[in-house]
Amino acid sequence: MLRNIIKPFLFLPFSFYLTTQKPIFGEMKNNIDEVIAEKKDEIFIKYQEIENLIFNNEDLKSLKELEKSAKLNLSSTLSQKYPTIDLQANGLPKYVAGKNYNSNSQTTKTSQFSANPTLNISWDLIDPLRGSEIEIAKNNYKIAKNNFEIKRKDLIQEAKLRYHKYQKSFRDIENKQFALDLSITSLENAKSKFDAGIGTRFEVLEADAQLSRDEQSLNEKKIQHKINKLSLIEILNIKDDFKIEKDQNLIGYWNSHLNKTINVGLEKSLSLKNIALQKLIKEQQADKFLNSYKPKIYLSNTFASAFSKGDSLALSINSDKSASAYTNTISLNFMWNIFDGGQNKKSQKAKKVEAKSEEYSLNNIKNILKANINKAYLNIKLNEEKILSSLKEIKSTKESLRLARLRYDVGISTLKDVLIRQKEYSDAKSKNINAIYNYNSTIDELERLTFLEKNNNCIDKNDNKIKKNESICYITR
């Protein structure tokens, strides 16, 4: 009797607390929804389309221009094989006017227009430096092409990672919304029991606190969802609004063995190829310095002409007087740099040392690449196990939550037990979401590191389809 009298007075402050807090939570939720509100979807982006969309990236466009520049530099160097033609004219025309006075002779005058064009054709028959310069330009062009391809592959991997992250955020929001709905149900049950006199105010406060935590967690996931979308827009340089596939599925399977994965990765690595090219360029530069001591032989043809009108150093000027002359000289020329104080020799040794340093860089990158492939390969196996174990955990915690709620409804368990099982169920789903995200991201990483492709079917080491029940192959794709 006393409890029925006191209960309304005890619940009055708590009721006031709930009344004042709920509008605040509702207002905060509405503000978050307004911030992350999306425009009407206009285009649909598939995971498979990322490799084509990445060409919109501004950074990739910049590297494409550098590749074009290297190609033009190669064309410029190749032009050294061809003859050069130079035209020179000393005055076109030139006018000379003057007077020459001498006390022992008559004074002479000059008034003359003249032109002296010269045409010179030169052709390097033997140029010790030309071959090295052309090979260096070719290798620089190869490096520029590889740099473009490396950047493209890196951007594709990063874009796919952001795609998976954006896709994952849909599942995260869905999971947190589900947890929020469970918390709302728990709060309503706690309040009903409290009103009926079979519950405690502490249980109501506990349920309300859990509801607040779930609301905050949901809002965080919504904000992260918007951030993930902006991140994907940035790397793909998308102007229009878009949508993607919301379902989070496995993108494929990695059936290649570790040894094959490593060997192919080392063989096809563009970074290793670039270092090898850098080493080759250093060696070619060293040869170029040595070749500077070799003679250069070139053929030249010089055509010189002179035209004039008027008189030069004459007693009287005849403006109609004209003259012309030309000569054509063909010669085989020889040039030899015999001694330069040892400058080229020392420069050659310096380039040899630089080439040696590239060997150490090559070995270091090989070790890093091997380690990265090993880590990614092990992470694939680890995430396969996490996916399977998280599915079992989801099934187990779901049943535990159901039983805990039944026990609470009949009064043989506490709300605390329900909230614990509720959190365990939500955490199990989060583990599964994260495991699939990490699995897909690692598949993309292995494709980037090795240039191998993922498979659509699970196969064992004998290339037979796996039929085990406890297998990643049976996860819905």
Secondary structure as GFF3:
##gff-version 3
##sequence-region A 1 477
A	DSSP	alpha_helix	2	35	.	.	.	ID=ss1
A	DSSP	beta_strand	43	45	.	.	.	ID=ss2
A	DSSP	three_ten_helix	47	49	.	.	.	ID=ss3
A	DSSP	alpha_helix	50	53	.	.	.	ID=ss4
A	DSSP	three_ten_helix	54	56	.	.	.	ID=ss5
A	DSSP	alpha_helix	58	78	.	.	.	ID=ss6
A	DSSP	three_ten_helix	79	81	.	.	.	ID=ss7
A	DSSP	beta_strand	84	89	.	.	.	ID=ss8
A	DSSP	beta_strand	94	102	.	.	.	ID=ss9
A	DSSP	beta_strand	105	115	.	.	.	ID=ss10
A	DSSP	beta_strand	117	126	.	.	.	ID=ss11
A	DSSP	alpha_helix	130	196	.	.	.	ID=ss12
A	DSSP	alpha_helix	201	236	.	.	.	ID=ss13
A	DSSP	beta_strand	242	244	.	.	.	ID=ss14
A	DSSP	alpha_helix	258	268	.	.	.	ID=ss15
A	DSSP	alpha_helix	270	291	.	.	.	ID=ss16
A	DSSP	beta_strand	296	314	.	.	.	ID=ss17
A	DSSP	beta_strand	322	335	.	.	.	ID=ss18
A	DSSP	alpha_helix	343	409	.	.	.	ID=ss19
A	DSSP	alpha_helix	415	450	.	.	.	ID=ss20
A	DSSP	three_ten_helix	472	474	.	.	.	ID=ss21
###
